[in-house]
């Protein structure tokens, strides 16, 4: 299991543990995380046990997109990495001044990976909310 030391795997384990600890019986975290990611519970189980036969790249991307949080300076709030990407790469909202201002701020945000001034993408850990 060569991916067990990767950031996305630690995020996945943390999310499952968090949901297990919130459950009355200490179970159900894998199912909850699987539902959030649009994957099956067995897929999460296989990944966690190092028995996933396919490349984990697709799972890793989903984990990072859905479970990681970034601080949005415009909203002054934590949003998912996927929400951040959707805001900065969607259609330009020229009809909505507030959304347009938000989009403009994205150009220089440290989370914008296409920003050439950006050298430090700080992605925080998931789910505690």
N, C-alpha and C positions, 0 to 999 in steps of 0.2 A: 504494500500500500504506500506508494511513493508520494502521495498527495497529503498524507496525514499532518505534515508540518506546514502546509500552505494556509494562508490567511482564510480563504473561503471555507476550508474544512473546519477550522476553529470557529468560524461564524456559525456554520451549520450545527456543530455540536452544542454551542452556547444557546442557540435558538431552541433546539430540542430539549436541552436541560431546563431552560427557562419555562417552557410550556409544561414539562413534566412536573416541575416544582409548583406550578400554579394549579395543578389538577388535584382533585380530592384523593385520587388513588396513586398519584405519582406516575401515571402513564398517559399515553395519548399524544405526547409531543411529536413523535415521528409523523403521525397522521395529520396533525395540525400544520406542521411545517410542509409536508407533502402537498396538502391542499393549497397552502399559500403559494407554493412554487409551481403548481400545476403538474405535479409528478405523482407517482404512486407511492404508497407507504413502503412496499417492498424495495423500490429503488432507493429510498432514503436508508432503509435498513442495510441493503447491500453496500452502499457507499460507506456507511458508518462502520461496517464490519470488514471492509477491505475485499469484498467479494463481487464488486461490480465489474462485469466483464468488458463493458464498453469503455471508451475513453470518457473520463469524468468532465471533460471540458464544457459540455452543455449544462450539466448540473452546476458546475462552478459558476458559470455565467449567470444562471438563474439565482443562485444563492447571493451573489454579489449585487445583482440588480434589484432583488426584492428585499433582502434582509439587512443590507447595509444602509446606514443613514449618513447623510451629509448635512451640515448646517448651511441653510440658505440665508445669506446675508440680507436679501431683499425681504423675505418673509420673517426673518429672525426666528426661524423654527427648523426643526429637524424634518427632513423629507427623505424618501428612499432615493437611492442612486438612479433608479429608473424614472422617477418623477422629475428629478433634476435633468436627466437626459431629454425627457419629453418636452420640458419647458424650453430648453435651450436649442433644441433641434426641430421643433414643430414648425408649423406654418406661422409666419409673422402675424401677430394679432393687431393689425393696423386699425381695427374698429374699436379696440378697447384700450384706452390710455394707460390704465393700471397694468394690464398684462404686457403692454408694449414697454413700459418703464422697467418691468421685471425682466423682460427679454433683453433689454439694453444692458442691464446690470450683469447679465450672464456673460457678456462679451469679455469682461475683465475678471470674472470670478475665478478663484483658485481651483474650483472643481471642474472648470471647463477644460477638458483634456485637449481641446483644439486651440486653446489659448497659448500662443508661443511664449508669453511671459511667465507661464505657469511651470514651476519646477517642483511644487509640493502639493500633491493631491492627498489631503488628509481624509480618509474614509474612516468613520467611526464604526464601532460595533453595533449590533442589531437590537432589535425587539424590545428592549426594556422601555416600556411606555406606559 
